[in-house]
Amino acid sequence: MKSIERPSKSHQHYSLFVWLVAGMAMFAAKDALATEYYVSPTGSDTNAGTQAAPFASLQKANNSATAGDTIWMRAGTYYSTTQIVLSKSGTSDTNRTKIWAYPGEVPLLDCSKYQTTSPGTNTPAILVTGSYMHLKGLEIANSKVGASGDHSYSTVQTKGASYDTFELLNLHHGFGAGLFIDDTKGGGGHLILNCDSHDNYDINGSQGDGQNADGFGHHYQTTGANSTFRGCRSWWNSDDGYDFIYQDVPLVVENCWAMGSGHPVFGTASPVDGNGNGFKMGGNVTNTRHMIRNCVAWKNKDSGFYSNHSTGGHTWYNNTAFQNGTDFNMLSGPSAAPIQLTGTLAHILRNNISYTNKTANMGGADTASNTWDLKITPKATDFLSIADPTVSGTGQAIEASSPALGPRQADGSLPDVDFLKLAAGSQMIDKGTDVGLPHVGAAPDLGAYEYGATGGTPATGGTPATGGATATGGATGTGGKSGTGGATASAGATGSGSKGGAGGTPIGGGTGTGGAPIAGAPGNGGTTAAGGTTGDGETGGVVASAGTVETGGSPVVTGGNVAIGGATDTGGASSSSAEPGTGGVVAGGTPAPGGTSGIVASAGATSDTGTAQATNGGCSCRIAGTRTGNHGALALLGLLMVVLWRRKR
């Protein structure tokens, strides 16, 4: 019987090379399918949607797009009389459908002409049903006030969507919540990054005057991934700043502000019957534990930080409350018959500041190392300033002149103001206990701002990823927490295709070599961020490990801008039982940005989109349709190597 001759090793290698080159060519062809569409108030929906011939409406662009496409919104005002539905899902973190403001421009989606089809229900002006979408840099405002007795409606609302990123949105003057994440069908995994929601008021609404106009809401989720709110502001909303009633999958709220909830808005003296809480965290069914840390609440009508009848406790670390009706209210169970939570269900409060030590329903709460526990009575001299950096009243012109409510920093982080930052010699310096958050000095400080942290210094010796621009320094937020925007990222080298320099401390864990961004698979050629230890008091108690590493390298954000685009928790990164870490250093030796005016800068995470994005409304990334260059070059290189190999035979 004739034996069958096996292919030679050289032939096997040749075949492998052919398959490799073919696969790379297929990937290049796939990327070539990504399309960019343009929308302009001077365009027409009969146009092709190109830069030279843009569409006139966002709805037309959405209907034309497919997964991974980019829609660029040019400056100007867009009116819509019907609901806009954003439905074109991406497929993954690295293939998101993007709706972005054109660099340096601010498009306004004006809802004043929107006609709801159902005055008795919540029919949002903009409905997001697509998953893996990324909205960035849009101003959405002026929802039409309904007739007396009409149901409020959200300005932007999700439904049945997962893993969306909402970044640098300015949502204001709505007839309901600014942003309402409705995860009734599961989902989750959203990132709400550096967004503002303000001056929302459902006057004469069907459920009472001002009862439903929250700044941000996340509700009804029972399964799916964790969502994160980071670097957001809520002010002058008639109901609550942040409302998470019946949210039964853990959320993370960090470096956020809430001010003036429950006070009259729209420049009217009409009474407001809304709740008026800054951060309303609970009302849960399944004893879900949310994490709220490094947040500031001031001048909210009711409570600054409120558990809202939760039957399972939440974790409250390093927050600051000032001149609220009640600063910290841990009410559990019904108002008529409150219950005291014990054991693993108890609220955990550490390192918090109440300026007046005005607390309520603390019986049974696990509370230690807070101003009221330490018998510290804060004084004006303990802070750089206690002068409220806002102006009494409302209106966009007034707010633009208020330091805390005005323009954000260039990297998208919160304004840098002295309000409630600790002064030298403050009683609150080094008086906290270690909860896994980075700190400066012998022990953590109390409150949202760590004295002596500079908000991040440039990494020394960091090498930019191939094709990226060298990091030129981080945005300094004086008083920010170290590690998550305060720790020096030493030797934060990123080789070609790596994310995250050495240094930085993950939230809730030990120092993770390379930082510990939110969970994600390492990319080819990158370096996986290692390890981290068990977190204290965090849901699941597990530090997110193995931060996402960008495949093939990505441009480094110049100026220390936050790497975003589905960052951190999006893209299946977060588990429903683990609290995402927020440490780590931005690629290329760029520091974690300077916090939020010195708040812990926890946005220095790896980009899940495969590109490092600047958060200043511009774009420092490769845009859709231009990614074929790398794959094409690799394919040509592979073909050249095959030719050379064959010639040497």
N, C-alpha and C positions, 0 to 999 in steps of 0.2 A: 504494500500500500504506500502510495506516494505521500511523503510527509508534507505538511503545510508549513511553508516558510514564514516565520514571524517577521514583521517589519523591523528594519534596523532601528537602533536608537536615534540615528540622525533623521530617519524618515519620521519617527514618532515626534521628534522635536519640531520638524518642519510642519507636520499636521497641526500640532499644538499652536504653532505660530500663526498658521492660517486661520484657525478658529479664533484666536485672540484678536487678530486684526479685524476679522469679520464682525466679531462682537463689538469692538470699539466703533466700527463704522455704523453698526446698527444704533448704538447709543447716540452717536453724532447725528444720525438722521432723525432720531426721536426728538432730540433737543431742538433741531431745526424747525420743528413744527410749532414751537412756541411763538405766539404772535403778540404784537403790541397794538393796542387800540387807543385812540385819542378822542376826548370829548371836550367840546367847547360851546359856550353860549352862542357863539356865532356860527356853529356848525349846522348840519342837517342830517337827519336820520336816513336820508337817501344817499348820503355820501358813503365812501368806502371805509371810513373810520381811521384813515391814516393821519399822520401829522399835518399833511397838506390839505386833507379833506376830512376833517373830524366829524364825528357824530354830534348831535345836539343834546342827547339824553343819556343818562347813565343806564336806563333800562335797555335801550337799544344796544349799548356796548355789552351789558351783561348777557343779553340774548345771543350776541354774536360770539362771545368768548367760549373757550374750552379750557379744560384743566391746564394750569400752568401759565395761562396768558396774563398779560399786564394791561390794565386799563389806566391811562393817564388822564386825570381830570385837570383841565386848565383853569386858570383864575376866572372869576366871574360869578354871577348868580344864576342858579338853576331852579326853576319853579316846576312843580309837579302837581297836578290836580288829582292824581290817583296814586295808590300805593306802589312803591318801588319794591320789587322782589329781587333780591340778590341770591341767585340759585346755582351758579356755576362753581361747583366744588373743585378744589384741587384734589390731588391723590395722596399727598404725603407732605411732610415738612419741607422737602426739597422740591416739591412741585405744587406750590400754592398758586391759587388764582388771586391776583393782587388788584386792588383798587386804590390807587395812590394819587395824592396831589402831585402835580408836576413840580419838580424841584424849584423852590423859591416862590411858589405861588400858593394861594389859598382859595380853593373853590368853596362856595357857599351853596349848600342845598337848602333852599328856603321852602319851608313847609306851609307857608301862610295861605296858599291856595289849595292845599290838600283837602279833599272832600271825603270823609269817612263814609263807607257804605253801610256801617252798622253803628249808629250812635249809642246803642245799648251795650256794646262790648268793646274790648280793647283791640282795636284794629290799627296797629302801628303804622306810622308814616313810611318807615323803611323796615322791611322784613327780611332777615337773613336766614335762608334755609340751607345754604351751601356750607360744607365743611372744608377745612383747610383753606379758608379764605383769609386775606390780610387787608384790612382797611386802614389807611394811614393818611394823616394830615388833612382830614376833611372837617369843615365846619358845617354842622347840621342844626338848624334852628327854626324858631318862629312857628311852631305848630299852631294851627288855628284853634282859638278858644271855642269850645263847643257851646251850644245853647244850654241854659240852666237845666240841670238834671241829666245831661249827657254823660256817658261813661268816659273816664279819662283814657288816653291812649299814649303808648310809648313813642318816643321819637325814633329810636332804633331798638329792634327786638329780634332775638334769635328764636328759631323753632325747629327742633329736630336736627340741629347742627352740632358739630363737634370740632374741636381743635382749631377754632378761629382765633386770629390775633386782631385786636382793636388797639391801634396805636395813634397817639397824638390827635385824638378826636376832640373837638370842641362842641359840646352838646348843650344848648341853652334855650331858654324861653319856650319850653314845651308844655303841652297840656297833659302831662303825665311824666313817667320816669324818663330820664335821659337815655340810659342804656339798660335794657332789661334782658338778662340771659335767662331764657325759658328752656330748661332741659327736662321737660316732662317725660320725654322719651329716652332718657339717659343722656348719652353724649358727654359733655364736659370737656376738660382739657383746654379751656380757653385761656388766653393771656390778655389781660386788659392793662395796657402799659402807657403810663404818662398821659392819661386822658383827663379831661375836665367835663364836669356836668354841673350846671348852675342855673339859677333863676327859673326853675321849673315850678309850675303852679297850676293845678287843676281847679281853678276857681269855679264855685257852684257845681262841682262834680256830683255825680249820682250817689257817691258814697260819702259825701261830706266835703266841705270846703277844704281843699288842699290835702286830701287823705291819701292820694296815690302818687304824688309827684316826688319820687325819690331821685337822688342823683344817680345811683347805681343799684341794680337789683340782680340777684342770682337766686333762682327759685326752683323748687319741685324736682330736683335731681335725686334719684335713688340709686342709680348705678352709673358706672363710667369713671372717667378720669378726673383728677383734681383740676380746678381752675385757680388762677392767681391774679390778684389785683396788686399792681405795683406802681408807685409814683403818681397816684391819681389825686385829684382835688375835687371836692364837692362843696358848694357854698350856695347859700340863699335858696335852698330848695324847701318847698312848703311842707313836705313830710319828713323823710329821713335822708341822711347823706348816703348811707350804704345799708341795704335791707336784704337779709338772707333768710327770711322766714321759709320754713319747710324745705330747707336745703340740706339733704341728708347724705351728701358726699363732702368730705372735708375741703375747705377753702383755705387759702393763704392770703392774708391782707397785710401788706408791708409797705412802709414808707409813704403812707397816704395821709391826707388831711381832710378834715370835715369841719365846716364852720357855718354857723348861722342857720342850722336846720330848724324849720318850724316857724320862721319869721316871715312877715309879708314880703312878697316879691312882686315883680312886674310894676314896681313903682306905685303900688296901690296901698291904701290904708285899710283895706278890707281885712276882717279877722281871718286868721288861719287856724284851722282845727286839726292840722296834721300832727303827727306824733312828736316830731322835733328831736329825734335822736341822731347823734353823729354816726356812730357805728352800731347798728342793730344786728347782732350776730346770730340769734338763735330762733327759738320757736320750733325746735326739731322734733321729729317723730322717733328717730332711731338713735338718739343719744350721740349724734355726730360731734366730734371735737374739731372746731375750727381754730386756726392760729392767727392771732393778730399781734403785730410787733412793730415797734418803731413808728407808731402813728401818733398824730396830734389831733385833738378835738378841742375846739374852743367856741364859746358863745352859742352853743346849741340849746334850744329852749328847754328840752327835757334832759336826757342823759348824754354825756359825751361818749361813754362806752357802756353798752347795754346788752345783757344776755337774752332779753326778750322771752322770758318764761321757759327757757331751755330746760329740758329734763336730763340733759347730759352736759357736762361742763366744757368750757372752752379754755384755751391757753392764751394768756395776756402777758406779753413780755415787753418791757421798756417802752411804755407809752406815756404820753404827757397829756393831761387834761387841765383846762383853764377856763374858769367862769362859765361852766355849764350849769344847768339846773341841778343836776347831780353829776359828779364826775365819773364814778364807777358804780353801776347798779347791776348786781348779780342775781336779780329776781329769777327764781326757778319755780316752775309750776304755776298754777292759776293765781291771779292777784288776790283773790279772796282767801286762798288757803295755800300760801307759799310753802315749798318744801326745801329742806336742807340737803344738798347733795353731799355724799360722802364717798370715801374710797376712790376708785378709778373714775367715778362720775363727777367728782368735785371740780369746780373751776380752779385753775392754777393761775395765780397772779404773782409776778415777780418784777421787781425793779421799776415799778410804775410811779409816776408823780401825779398827785392831785394837789393843785395849788392851794386849795382850801381844805384838803382832806375831807371832802364831802363825798361819802360813800353810802351805799344802801344795800341791804340784803346780803351781808357778808357772812352771815351765820352758816357754818359748814363749808365755806370756801377755803381752799388751801392757799392762804395768803401770807407772804413773808417777804421781807426786804423791800417793802413799799414805803412811801413817806409816812403813811398812817401806822404801819407796823413799827417803824423806827422812831416814832414820836418826833419826826422832823416837821416843823412848820415852815414851809417855803416862804422866802421873803423876796422882795423886788431885787435886792442886791445879789441874790443867788443867780440872777440871769443877766445876760447882756441887755435884754429889753423885755418888758412886759407890756409895752405899748402895742395894742392890737394893730397890726399892719394892714388893716382894712378901714374903709370909710363907711360910716353908718349910712344906710340907704342902698339903692340898687341902680342899675343902669350900666350899660357897657362902658360909657365914658368914665364913670366914677371908678369902676372896677379896674379899668386899664391903668389908672393912676395909683392903684393900691399895690404896694410892693408884693404882698403875698398872693394877690389875685391877678397880677399882671402877667406879662410875657414870661415864659419859661426860659431857662438857660439854653445856650446854643445846642447842647447835647440832648435837650428834651427833658431834663430833670427839673425838679421844682425850683422856684426862685430862691436865691440865696439871701435870706433875711436873718437878722439877729434874734428875732422873736422867739423867746423861750429856750434859747441856747444857754448852756451853763456858763457862768462867768468864773474867772479865777477865784479860788477860795470858796466856791459854792459848797453848801452843806451836802449836796447830792453827789459830789465827786467821790469815786471809789467806795460808795456805800452799798453797792449792789452785790448780788451773788451770781456765780457763774452758771449761766443757763445754756452755754454752748455758743453764745454770740461773741464775736471778737470784741476786744476792748483794749484800751490803753491804760497803763498804770497797774497798780497792785490788784485792783478788783474792778468790775464793771461799774459804771456810773448809773444813776437812776435816770429814767426818762428816755426820750427818743434820740437825744443827741449826746454823743460821747465827747467829753471835753478833751482837747488835745489831738483828736483825730483830724486829719486835714482833708479827708475825702479821697485819698488815693494819691500816690506819687508814681511817677513813671517807672516802669520796670527797668532795671539796669541790665544791659547786655541782651535785651530781647531782640530776636531776629524776626523780621516780618515774614509772614507766609509768602510763598512765591506769588508774584503778581500783585502783592498788596503794598500799600503805602506805609512807610514807617510811622509808628505811633509817635505823636509829638507831645504827649502829655495829657493828663487827665483833667477833667473839670473839677475844680476844688470846691468842696462843700464844707466849709469850716464847721467842725463839730460832728462830722459824720462818723459812723462806726467803722472801726478798722476792720480790715479783712474783707468786708462786703462793701468796699468803697472807702476804707480807711487804711487798710494794711498795705505796707510797701510790698509790691510784688517784685521780689528780688530775682534776678536772673530769669525773668519771665520769657524765656526763649520759646518761640514757636517755629519749628522747622517747617519746611514746605508741607503744607497740608495739615498742620497741627493747630489745635485750638487751646488757648489757655496757658499762661506761663506758670512757673512754679510759684508757690506761695498763695496767700489768701486762705481763709479758713471757712469751711462750709458751715452754714447755719446748723446748729444742733449737733455738731460732731467735732471730731478732732481735725487737725490740719490734714487736708487731702493734698497729696502731691499732685501738683498741676491744677489744684482747685477741685471743687466738687460741684460742677454744674448739675442741673436737673438731668435725670436719667435719660440716656439715649445711647445708641450704638456708636462705637468709634468708627470714624471714616477710614478709608484706605489711605495709608500713608500718614495717618495722624497718630497722636499719642493719647491713649486713654487716660483720663483723669482718674486717679486711683483713690479708692477707699474713702475713709471717713468713719467716724464711730457713731454709736447709737445716740440719737438726739434726746434731750430731756423734754418731756411733756409734749412732744410732737405726736401727731396722729400716726399710729403705727410705730413711732419711735425709731424710724429708720432713716438715716441720712441718704438722700439720693446719691447714687454712686455712678461712676463711669459716665462722666459728662459727654455730651454729644461732640464728636470730633468731625469737623467738616471734611468731607471727602475731597482730596486733591488740593487742599489749601484754599484760602479765601483771602480777599483783600483785607487789610487791617484797617480798622476805623481810625481816621486821622483825628487827633485831638481827644482821644479817650471817649469817643462816643459809644453808646451802648450797642452791642451787637444784638440785633433783634431779627424779626421776621419769622415768628414762630418759635421764639427763643424759649428757653427754660421749660415751662410746663407743657407747651404745646407739642403736638405730634406724638401723643402716646407716651410722652416722657414721664409723666407723673403716674404713680399708681394710686389706687383709691385707698390704700392703707398706709401710704408713706408720705411724710411731709417733705416737700421738695427743699433741698438745700439752696442757699442763695449765694454761696461764696464763689470763689474762683476769680480769675483775672481775665480780662478781655484779651483776645488774641494779639500776638505781636508785641507783647510787653506793654500794651495800653493798660492803664490802671482802670479798675472798676470806677465808673464815673462818680463824681463827687457827691454822691448821695443826693438826697433831695434837700438842698440847702443845708447839707451837713447831716441829713438823715442817712441811715445805712444805705449805701449804694449797692443794691442787690441785683442790679440789672446788668452787671458785667458778666453775662453768661454767654455760652456759645450760641452761635446762630444756628437755628434748625433749618434755615432755608438754603444753606450752602453758600450764603453771602453775608458778609458783615455789613449791617445797615446803620447809617447814621440816623439819629433821631431828631434831627433839626429840620425836617421837612425836605431835605435834599436826598440825594442818593449817591452813596459811595460804593455801589455794588455793580456787578455785571447785571444789565437789564435783560429782560426776556428777549430771546431772539439773537443774543450775542454770545451764547455759551458754546456755539459749535466750534469756535476757534481752537479751544483746548483739545477737544476730542478729535477734530480733524487733523491737528498737528500730530497727535499721538498716532492716529491711524497711518499718516504718511511716514512717520518715523518707523512704525512697525513694518510697513511695506519695504522701506529702504533697507532695513535690517535683513529681511528675507532675501532681497536681491543680493546683498553683500554676502550673505551666508552661502547662497547657491553658487556664487562666483568662486568661492574659496574651495568648493568641493572638488 
